[in-house]
Amino acid sequence: MRINNSKVKNTIVSVYFILIVLAIVFATIFKAFRDLTSNPSLTFIIITSGFGLLFLLVHFISKYFEYDSDGVKVVVKNSGLLLSDSFNYREKVLEFEKIDLYAYKFNNYLVYRTLTFYIKDSRNKRKGETFNVTLVPGKKRRYIRQSLSKMIKTNKNSQKINE
């Protein structure tokens, strides 16, 4: 099963564009914020930090997610949406065999969602790898959950047979 959130890229680019346009508009009507504080430099700092915080929040949340469970191995990939074609400094890839998966967990925070894979490595040590699935639609997250549950059930059944 292959799942990704490639359709959300245009939305994120639009959100960045809107943030930049709003920053320019607020910079041009800076005098309208005189009622906020009497000190113009404080007003400028408040507006700039607010937009900076919004920009960083969108940048932190906006990640491309790809899940591929076709074949013997599962490949999961997270990468940045903006500037990902020229250089991808935010890429994270996990590749593991289906029999190494023993658990998974979806975490829902206020504006951020994660998927954690718990896998066994070659020395039978257990480790967790977390991926950003904030922009993956609910229907696709449900498909991922079904696929992972099926893998875990198969792994548990094969362990019982081997014992």
Secondary structure, DSSP 8 states (H G I E B T S, - for coil): -EEE-GGGHHHHHHHHHHHHHHHHHHHHTGGGGGGT-S-HHHHHHHHHHHHHHHHHHHHHH-EEEEEE--SSEEEEEEEESTTTTT--TT-EEEEEEGGGEEEEEEEE-SS-EEEEEEEE-TTS-EEEEEEE-TTS-HHHHHHHHHHHHHHHHHHHHHHHHH-
